[in-house]
C-alpha cells in the first residue's frame, strides 16, 4: 500500500479508504488487466489478413508476456485465498478460455483468408502456441525464458510452416 500511495502521489491512508484490503486492491487491478487482455485478444483476432501471421502471433504472445499481472505471480503463490480469488476472476472474465481460443479463432480466420494452409489444424496449433506462452508466464526462473524477441522469431518460424505452399512467409522475426 505504501508503494501504491507513493506512485499515486497520495497519502498512505487513502488506498485504505478506497479498498477494504490488499486483496480487494489486487482483485481490482486484476479485473482491469483482464479487460485489457480481452481487448488485446480481440485485436489479434481482428488483425487477420493484416501484417504477417507470425507478427500477429507475436503480438498475442507479447500481450500475455508483458502483462503486469505476471508481476503478481509471486504474491499469488504465497497467498492461497488471493490466488483462488484471482483464478475465479479469470474464469468469470472468460480469460481462461480466451488464452487458447484467441489463437484458434485467429488461425481459423487466417485459414479462411488463405494465409494459413487449409489442412492446418488450428485447434492443435492454438493449443500448442497458447500452452507454450502460458508456460513462460508461470515457469519462473527455473525454466529457460527465451525473451520476447526470440519468442516472436519462433512464432514467425511456425507461421512459415502454417502458410500455404505458394504463400510461405519469410521468417525474420519482424512485424
C-alpha positions in Angstrom: 0.0 0.0 0.0 2.9 2.3 0.7 4.3 1.8 -2.8 0.9 2.4 -4.3 0.4 5.6 -2.3 3.8 6.9 -3.3 3.2 6.1 -7.0 -0.3 7.7 -6.9 1.1 10.7 -5.1 -1.5 10.4 -2.3 -1.5 9.9 1.4 -0.8 6.4 2.7 -4.2 6.1 4.2 -6.1 6.9 1.0 -5.9 3.5 -0.6 -7.4 2.0 2.6 -10.4 4.4 2.2 -10.9 3.2 -1.4 -10.1 -0.5 -0.9 -11.0 -2.5 2.2 -8.0 -4.7 1.9 -4.9 -5.5 -0.1 -6.8 -8.4 -1.7 -9.6 -6.1 -2.9 -7.0 -3.8 -4.4 -5.2 -6.6 -6.2 -8.6 -8.0 -7.4 -9.4 -4.6 -8.9 -6.0 -4.4 -10.6 -6.6 -7.9 -12.0 -10.0 -7.0 -13.3 -8.6 -4.0 -15.1 -5.7 -6.1 -16.6 -8.1 -8.9 -17.7 -10.2 -6.3 -19.5 -7.1 -5.0 -21.2 -6.1 -8.6 -22.2 -9.5 -9.3 -23.6 -9.2 -6.2 -25.8 -5.8 -7.2 -26.9 -7.0 -10.7 -27.8 -9.9 -9.2 -29.8 -7.4 -7.1 -31.7 -5.4 -10.1 -32.5 -8.4 -11.9 -34.0 -9.4 -8.7 -35.9 -5.9 -8.5 -37.3 -6.4 -11.5 -39.6 -5.5 -10.5 -43.1 -3.2 -7.7 -42.0 0.6 -7.7 -41.3 2.0 -11.2 -41.1 0.7 -14.2 -39.4 4.0 -14.5 -37.4 3.8 -10.8 -36.4 0.2 -11.1 -35.3 1.0 -14.3 -33.2 3.9 -12.3 -31.8 1.6 -9.5 -30.7 -0.6 -12.2 -29.0 2.4 -13.5 -27.1 3.6 -10.1 -26.1 0.2 -9.1 -24.7 0.4 -12.0 -22.3 4.1 -11.9 -21.5 4.2 -8.2 -20.9 1.1 -8.2 -18.7 1.6 -6.5 -15.3 -0.4 -9.4 -13.8 2.7 -11.5 -14.3 4.5 -9.5 -11.6 1.8 -10.6 -9.2 2.7 -14.2 -9.6 5.0 -14.5 -6.5 2.3 -12.8 -4.4 -0.3 -15.2 -5.6 1.8 -18.3 -4.9 2.2 -17.3 -1.2 -1.4 -16.3 -0.6 -3.9 -19.2 -1.3 -7.0 -17.1 -0.8 -5.8 -14.4 -3.1 -4.7 -16.9 -5.8 -8.1 -18.5 -5.6 -9.9 -15.1 -6.0 -7.7 -14.3 -9.0 -8.3 -17.7 -10.6 -12.1 -17.2 -10.1 -11.9 -13.8 -11.7 -10.0 -15.2 -14.7 -12.7 -17.8 -15.2 -15.6 -15.3 -14.7 -13.9 -12.8 -17.1 -13.7 -15.6 -19.7 -9.9 -15.1 -19.9 -9.0 -18.7 -19.1 -10.7 -20.0 -22.3 -9.7 -16.9 -24.3 -6.0 -17.6 -23.9 -6.3 -20.6 -26.2 -9.4 -19.7 -28.2 -7.9 -16.4 -29.4 -5.2 -18.3 -31.3 -7.7 -20.8 -32.6 -10.0 -18.1 -33.8 -7.2 -16.1 -35.3 -5.7 -19.1 -37.2 -9.2 -20.1 -38.4 -9.8 -16.5 -39.8 -6.4 -16.6 -41.5 -7.3 -20.0 -42.9 -10.5 -18.6 -44.4 -8.4 -15.8 -45.9 -6.0 -18.2 -47.4 -3.0 -17.1 -45.4 -2.9 -20.4 -43.4 -3.0 -23.7 -45.3 -6.4 -25.4 -45.5 -5.0 -28.6 -43.9 -3.7 -26.9 -40.8 -5.4 -28.0 -37.6 -5.9 -24.6 -35.9 -7.1 -26.2 -32.7 -3.9 -28.2 -32.3 -1.7 -25.2 -33.1 -3.8 -22.9 -30.9 -3.4 -25.3 -28.0 0.4 -25.6 -28.6 1.0 -21.9 -29.0 -1.2 -20.8 -26.1 0.3 -23.6 -23.9 3.9 -22.5 -24.7 3.2 -18.8 -24.0 1.3 -19.7 -20.8 4.1 -21.9 -19.7 6.5 -19.0 -20.0 4.2 -17.0 -17.8 4.2 -19.5 -14.9 7.5 -21.4 -15.2 9.6 -18.8 -13.3 13.3 -18.6 -13.4 14.0 -22.3 -13.3 12.7 -22.7 -16.9 14.7 -21.1 -19.7 12.9 -17.9 -20.8 14.0 -17.0 -24.4 12.7 -13.4 -24.1 10.0 -11.8 -26.3 12.3 -11.3 -29.3 13.2 -15.0 -29.5 9.5 -15.9 -28.9 8.5 -13.7 -31.8 11.1 -15.3 -34.1 9.9 -18.8 -33.1 6.3 -17.8 -33.8 7.4 -16.4 -37.1 9.0 -19.7 -37.9 5.8 -21.5 -37.0 3.8 -19.1 -39.3 6.1 -20.0 -42.2 5.1 -23.7 -41.8 1.4 -22.8 -41.5 1.3 -20.9 -44.7 0.0 -22.4 -47.9 3.0 -23.6 -50.1 2.6 -20.7 -52.6 2.4 -18.1 -49.8 5.3 -19.0 -47.5 6.1 -16.0 -45.3 9.7 -15.0 -44.7 10.7 -15.5 -41.0 12.8 -12.6 -40.0 11.2 -12.0 -36.6 10.0 -8.6 -37.8 6.5 -7.3 -37.6 
